[in-house]
Amino acid sequence: GAFLVFFISVGEIYSIGTMIGTPGSIYANGATYGLWFICYILLAYCVGYFMNPAIWRMGQLSGATSIGDVIGCKALQVIVAIVAIIFLTPWIQNQFSGMAILFEYLNIGVSFIAAVVIATVLAFIYIAVAGIRAPAWVSVMKDILLVCSIIVVGIAAIVKMPGGVGGIFHKVAD
């Protein structure tokens, strides 16, 4: 339904990329990567604002639940799936870069390749066993908890910083 699609869309944009992938990639690749990410998200919002309602209506009218359902030709379905995977590759690489930096700083002895393989296998097994809706609802819960944690950390930062909000801006300026 629309509620679940909305939560998944917003949650994936702001949770994984914002909290793990983007900061790690900015650290690894420099501030220009942050500019690219901001432009990418802003462009996605502009396109999505106009395209998503039309796509949603067409999906409801045709009974489609995935990109493949919209396309009748089997060969074209395969091509669309491959193109979707190719376009998702930078996003996946963004998340893996952030994960690698986290593992490096946690110093738990897990190599980048091992972490990627373990994460991929676990995600595949979870989705294969639970189905696609279970990870979606887990994502909704994760996103709600993420918003709560951002609020708590923000309040803690304001309380702990000498000078409150003004102190934070002075610290950044320094």
Phi and psi restraints in degrees (value plus and minus 20) as a CYANA .aco file:
   2 ALA   PHI     -83.2   -43.2
   2 ALA   PSI     -59.9   -19.9
   3 PHE   PHI     -79.7   -39.7
   3 PHE   PSI     -67.1   -27.1
   4 LEU   PHI     -86.8   -46.8
   4 LEU   PSI     -62.4   -22.4
   5 VAL   PHI     -82.6   -42.6
   5 VAL   PSI     -62.3   -22.3
   6 PHE   PHI     -80.5   -40.5
   6 PHE   PSI     -69.4   -29.4
   7 PHE   PHI     -82.8   -42.8
   7 PHE   PSI     -62.0   -22.0
   8 ILE   PHI     -83.9   -43.9
   8 ILE   PSI     -65.7   -25.7
   9 SER   PHI     -81.0   -41.0
   9 SER   PSI     -72.8   -32.8
  10 VAL   PHI     -86.1   -46.1
  10 VAL   PSI     -63.0   -23.0
  11 GLY   PHI     -81.9   -41.9
  11 GLY   PSI     -62.7   -22.7
  12 GLU   PHI     -90.4   -50.4
  12 GLU   PSI     -55.8   -15.8
  13 ILE   PHI     -85.1   -45.1
  13 ILE   PSI     -65.6   -25.6
  14 TYR   PHI    -115.3   -75.3
  14 TYR   PSI     -40.4    -0.4
  15 SER   PHI    -109.2   -69.2
  15 SER   PSI     -90.9   -50.9
  16 ILE   PHI     -83.4   -43.4
  16 ILE   PSI     -73.3   -33.3
  17 GLY   PHI     -83.8   -43.8
  17 GLY   PSI     -63.5   -23.5
  18 THR   PHI     -93.9   -53.9
  18 THR   PSI     -58.1   -18.1
  19 MET   PHI    -110.3   -70.3
  19 MET   PSI     -47.3    -7.3
  20 ILE   PHI    -140.4  -100.4
  20 ILE   PSI     -82.0   -42.0
  21 GLY   PHI     -86.2   -46.2
  21 GLY   PSI     -71.3   -31.3
  22 THR   PHI     -85.5   -45.5
  22 THR   PSI     -69.0   -29.0
  23 PRO   PHI     -79.4   -39.4
  23 PRO   PSI     -60.0   -20.0
  24 GLY   PHI     -84.8   -44.8
  24 GLY   PSI     -62.0   -22.0
  25 SER   PHI     -90.1   -50.1
  25 SER   PSI     -55.8   -15.8
  26 ILE   PHI     -84.3   -44.3
  26 ILE   PSI     -62.0   -22.0
  27 TYR   PHI     -81.2   -41.2
  27 TYR   PSI     -63.0   -23.0
  28 ALA   PHI     -98.0   -58.0
  28 ALA   PSI     -55.6   -15.6
  29 ASN   PHI    -133.3   -93.3
  29 ASN   PSI     -26.8    13.2
  30 GLY   PHI      79.8   119.8
  30 GLY   PSI     152.2   192.2
  31 ALA   PHI     -87.3   -47.3
  31 ALA   PSI     -43.5    -3.5
  32 THR   PHI     -83.2   -43.2
  32 THR   PSI     -49.2    -9.2
  33 TYR   PHI     -83.9   -43.9
  33 TYR   PSI     -58.3   -18.3
  34 GLY   PHI     -81.7   -41.7
  34 GLY   PSI     -60.3   -20.3
  35 LEU   PHI     -83.5   -43.5
  35 LEU   PSI     -63.3   -23.3
  36 TRP   PHI     -79.3   -39.3
  36 TRP   PSI     -64.8   -24.8
  37 PHE   PHI     -83.4   -43.4
  37 PHE   PSI     -64.2   -24.2
  38 ILE   PHI     -81.5   -41.5
  38 ILE   PSI     -64.8   -24.8
  39 CYS   PHI     -84.9   -44.9
  39 CYS   PSI     -59.4   -19.4
  40 TYR   PHI     -81.2   -41.2
  40 TYR   PSI     -67.0   -27.0
  41 ILE   PHI     -86.4   -46.4
  41 ILE   PSI     -63.1   -23.1
  42 LEU   PHI     -83.3   -43.3
  42 LEU   PSI     -60.0   -20.0
  43 LEU   PHI     -85.3   -45.3
  43 LEU   PSI     -62.0   -22.0
  44 ALA   PHI     -81.5   -41.5
  44 ALA   PSI     -59.0   -19.0
  45 TYR   PHI     -84.7   -44.7
  45 TYR   PSI     -63.1   -23.1
  46 CYS   PHI     -83.1   -43.1
  46 CYS   PSI     -66.4   -26.4
  47 VAL   PHI     -86.1   -46.1
  47 VAL   PSI     -66.4   -26.4
  48 GLY   PHI     -83.6   -43.6
  48 GLY   PSI     -55.0   -15.0
  49 TYR   PHI     -79.1   -39.1
  49 TYR   PSI     -59.4   -19.4
  50 PHE   PHI    -111.4   -71.4
  50 PHE   PSI     -53.6   -13.6
  51 MET   PHI    -107.8   -67.8
  51 MET   PSI     -58.3   -18.3
  52 ASN   PHI     -80.6   -40.6
  52 ASN   PSI     -62.1   -22.1
  53 PRO   PHI     -81.2   -41.2
  53 PRO   PSI     -58.8   -18.8
  54 ALA   PHI     -88.3   -48.3
  54 ALA   PSI     -61.4   -21.4
  55 ILE   PHI     -83.4   -43.4
  55 ILE   PSI     -60.8   -20.8
  56 TRP   PHI     -82.5   -42.5
  56 TRP   PSI     -66.5   -26.5
  57 ARG   PHI     -82.3   -42.3
  57 ARG   PSI     -63.5   -23.5
  58 MET   PHI     -85.4   -45.4
  58 MET   PSI     -57.9   -17.9
  59 GLY   PHI     -84.0   -44.0
  59 GLY   PSI     -61.2   -21.2
  60 GLN   PHI     -87.4   -47.4
  60 GLN   PSI     -61.3   -21.3
  61 LEU   PHI     -85.0   -45.0
  61 LEU   PSI     -58.3   -18.3
  62 SER   PHI    -113.8   -73.8
  62 SER   PSI     -27.5    12.5
  63 GLY   PHI      55.7    95.7
  63 GLY   PSI      -1.6    38.4
  64 ALA   PHI     -98.6   -58.6
  64 ALA   PSI     120.5   160.5
  65 THR   PHI    -139.3   -99.3
  65 THR   PSI     -25.5    14.5
  66 SER   PHI    -167.8  -127.8
  66 SER   PSI     152.2   192.2
  67 ILE   PHI     -81.0   -41.0
  67 ILE   PSI     -60.4   -20.4
  68 GLY   PHI     -82.1   -42.1
  68 GLY   PSI     -51.3   -11.3
  69 ASP   PHI     -86.7   -46.7
  69 ASP   PSI     -47.0    -7.0
  70 VAL   PHI     -95.0   -55.0
  70 VAL   PSI     -49.0    -9.0
  71 ILE   PHI    -118.9   -78.9
  71 ILE   PSI     109.1   149.1
  72 GLY   PHI    -101.9   -61.9
  72 GLY   PSI     -54.9   -14.9
  73 CYS   PHI     -98.1   -58.1
  73 CYS   PSI     106.1   146.1
  74 LYS   PHI     -82.1   -42.1
  74 LYS   PSI     -62.2   -22.2
  75 ALA   PHI     -83.0   -43.0
  75 ALA   PSI     -60.6   -20.6
  76 LEU   PHI     -88.1   -48.1
  76 LEU   PSI     -53.3   -13.3
  77 GLN   PHI     -81.3   -41.3
  77 GLN   PSI     -62.7   -22.7
  78 VAL   PHI     -84.9   -44.9
  78 VAL   PSI     -62.8   -22.8
  79 ILE   PHI     -82.4   -42.4
  79 ILE   PSI     -65.1   -25.1
  80 VAL   PHI     -81.7   -41.7
  80 VAL   PSI     -61.9   -21.9
  81 ALA   PHI     -82.7   -42.7
  81 ALA   PSI     -62.5   -22.5
  82 ILE   PHI     -85.2   -45.2
  82 ILE   PSI     -63.9   -23.9
  83 VAL   PHI     -82.6   -42.6
  83 VAL   PSI     -60.6   -20.6
  84 ALA   PHI     -82.0   -42.0
  84 ALA   PSI     -61.6   -21.6
  85 ILE   PHI     -84.3   -44.3
  85 ILE   PSI     -62.6   -22.6
  86 ILE   PHI     -81.1   -41.1
  86 ILE   PSI     -63.1   -23.1
  87 PHE   PHI     -93.6   -53.6
  87 PHE   PSI     -41.7    -1.7
  88 LEU   PHI    -103.2   -63.2
  88 LEU   PSI     -34.6     5.4
  89 THR   PHI     -77.8   -37.8
  89 THR   PSI     -64.6   -24.6
  90 PRO   PHI     -81.0   -41.0
  90 PRO   PSI     -56.4   -16.4
  91 TRP   PHI     -86.5   -46.5
  91 TRP   PSI     -62.5   -22.5
  92 ILE   PHI     -84.7   -44.7
  92 ILE   PSI     -62.5   -22.5
  93 GLN   PHI     -83.1   -43.1
  93 GLN   PSI     -57.4   -17.4
  94 ASN   PHI     -78.7   -38.7
  94 ASN   PSI     -65.9   -25.9
  95 GLN   PHI     -88.1   -48.1
  95 GLN   PSI     -61.5   -21.5
  96 PHE   PHI     -86.5   -46.5
  96 PHE   PSI     -55.2   -15.2
  97 SER   PHI     -83.0   -43.0
  97 SER   PSI     -65.1   -25.1
  98 GLY   PHI     -83.7   -43.7
  98 GLY   PSI     -60.7   -20.7
  99 MET   PHI     -83.9   -43.9
  99 MET   PSI     -59.7   -19.7
 100 ALA   PHI     -83.4   -43.4
 100 ALA   PSI     -60.8   -20.8
 101 ILE   PHI     -85.9   -45.9
 101 ILE   PSI     -60.3   -20.3
 102 LEU   PHI     -81.4   -41.4
 102 LEU   PSI     -65.8   -25.8
 103 PHE   PHI     -83.4   -43.4
 103 PHE   PSI     -56.4   -16.4
 104 GLU   PHI     -82.2   -42.2
 104 GLU   PSI     -64.7   -24.7
 105 TYR   PHI     -96.5   -56.5
 105 TYR   PSI     -47.1    -7.1
 106 LEU   PHI     -92.5   -52.5
 106 LEU   PSI     -43.7    -3.7
 107 ASN   PHI      34.7    74.7
 107 ASN   PSI      30.9    70.9
 108 ILE   PHI    -122.2   -82.2
 108 ILE   PSI     -14.7    25.3
 109 GLY   PHI      60.4   100.4
 109 GLY   PSI       0.1    40.1
 110 VAL   PHI    -122.7   -82.7
 110 VAL   PSI     103.0   143.0
 111 SER   PHI     -92.0   -52.0
 111 SER   PSI     143.3   183.3
 112 PHE   PHI     -81.2   -41.2
 112 PHE   PSI     -67.2   -27.2
 113 ILE   PHI     -82.3   -42.3
 113 ILE   PSI     -63.9   -23.9
 114 ALA   PHI     -83.1   -43.1
 114 ALA   PSI     -61.1   -21.1
 115 ALA   PHI     -83.8   -43.8
 115 ALA   PSI     -62.4   -22.4
 116 VAL   PHI     -84.5   -44.5
 116 VAL   PSI     -64.6   -24.6
 117 VAL   PHI     -84.4   -44.4
 117 VAL   PSI     -65.7   -25.7
 118 ILE   PHI     -81.4   -41.4
 118 ILE   PSI     -66.7   -26.7
 119 ALA   PHI     -82.7   -42.7
 119 ALA   PSI     -62.3   -22.3
 120 THR   PHI     -85.2   -45.2
 120 THR   PSI     -65.5   -25.5
 121 VAL   PHI     -84.2   -44.2
 121 VAL   PSI     -64.3   -24.3
 122 LEU   PHI     -82.9   -42.9
 122 LEU   PSI     -62.6   -22.6
 123 ALA   PHI     -83.5   -43.5
 123 ALA   PSI     -63.1   -23.1
 124 PHE   PHI     -83.0   -43.0
 124 PHE   PSI     -66.4   -26.4
 125 ILE   PHI     -81.8   -41.8
 125 ILE   PSI     -64.2   -24.2
 126 TYR   PHI     -79.9   -39.9
 126 TYR   PSI     -67.4   -27.4
 127 ILE   PHI     -89.8   -49.8
 127 ILE   PSI     -58.0   -18.0
 128 ALA   PHI     -84.4   -44.4
 128 ALA   PSI     -57.2   -17.2
 129 VAL   PHI    -102.3   -62.3
 129 VAL   PSI     -65.7   -25.7
 130 ALA   PHI    -108.0   -68.0
 130 ALA   PSI     -38.7     1.3
 131 GLY   PHI      68.6   108.6
 131 GLY   PSI     153.5   193.5
 132 ILE   PHI     -98.4   -58.4
 132 ILE   PSI     -46.4    -6.4
 133 ARG   PHI     -93.5   -53.5
 133 ARG   PSI     -53.4   -13.4
 134 ALA   PHI     -81.3   -41.3
 134 ALA   PSI     -69.9   -29.9
 135 PRO   PHI     -82.4   -42.4
 135 PRO   PSI     -50.9   -10.9
 136 ALA   PHI     -84.3   -44.3
 136 ALA   PSI     -66.3   -26.3
 137 TRP   PHI     -91.4   -51.4
 137 TRP   PSI     -52.4   -12.4
 138 VAL   PHI     -83.5   -43.5
 138 VAL   PSI     -57.5   -17.5
 139 SER   PHI     -84.0   -44.0
 139 SER   PSI     -58.5   -18.5
 140 VAL   PHI     -80.8   -40.8
 140 VAL   PSI     -66.8   -26.8
 141 MET   PHI     -83.2   -43.2
 141 MET   PSI     -62.3   -22.3
 142 LYS   PHI     -79.8   -39.8
 142 LYS   PSI     -62.8   -22.8
 143 ASP   PHI     -87.2   -47.2
 143 ASP   PSI     -59.2   -19.2
 144 ILE   PHI     -83.8   -43.8
 144 ILE   PSI     -64.8   -24.8
 145 LEU   PHI     -84.8   -44.8
 145 LEU   PSI     -55.0   -15.0
 146 LEU   PHI     -83.8   -43.8
 146 LEU   PSI     -65.1   -25.1
 147 VAL   PHI     -81.9   -41.9
 147 VAL   PSI     -62.8   -22.8
 148 CYS   PHI     -81.7   -41.7
 148 CYS   PSI     -61.8   -21.8
 149 SER   PHI     -88.3   -48.3
 149 SER   PSI     -56.7   -16.7
 150 ILE   PHI     -83.1   -43.1
 150 ILE   PSI     -62.1   -22.1
 151 ILE   PHI     -83.4   -43.4
 151 ILE   PSI     -65.9   -25.9
 152 VAL   PHI     -83.3   -43.3
 152 VAL   PSI     -64.7   -24.7
 153 VAL   PHI     -85.5   -45.5
 153 VAL   PSI     -59.7   -19.7
 154 GLY   PHI     -81.8   -41.8
 154 GLY   PSI     -64.4   -24.4
 155 ILE   PHI     -84.2   -44.2
 155 ILE   PSI     -63.2   -23.2
 156 ALA   PHI     -81.8   -41.8
 156 ALA   PSI     -59.8   -19.8
 157 ALA   PHI     -84.3   -44.3
 157 ALA   PSI     -60.8   -20.8
 158 ILE   PHI     -86.8   -46.8
 158 ILE   PSI     -62.9   -22.9
 159 VAL   PHI     -86.8   -46.8
 159 VAL   PSI     -62.2   -22.2
 160 LYS   PHI     -98.4   -58.4
 160 LYS   PSI     -45.6    -5.6
 161 MET   PHI     -98.0   -58.0
 161 MET   PSI     104.8   144.8
 162 PRO   PHI     -80.7   -40.7
 162 PRO   PSI     106.8   146.8
 163 GLY   PHI      74.1   114.1
 163 GLY   PSI     -17.8    22.2
 164 GLY   PHI      44.8    84.8
 164 GLY   PSI    -159.5  -119.5
 165 VAL   PHI     -82.6   -42.6
 165 VAL   PSI     -61.4   -21.4
 166 GLY   PHI     -80.9   -40.9
 166 GLY   PSI     -57.0   -17.0
 167 GLY   PHI     -83.7   -43.7
 167 GLY   PSI     -55.8   -15.8
 168 ILE   PHI     -83.8   -43.8
 168 ILE   PSI     -65.3   -25.3
 169 PHE   PHI     -87.8   -47.8
 169 PHE   PSI     -55.4   -15.4
 170 HIS   PHI     -86.2   -46.2
 170 HIS   PSI     -58.7   -18.7
 171 LYS   PHI     -84.8   -44.8
 171 LYS   PSI     -62.9   -22.9
 172 VAL   PHI     -84.4   -44.4
 172 VAL   PSI     -60.8   -20.8
 173 ALA   PHI     -83.7   -43.7
 173 ALA   PSI     -56.6   -16.6
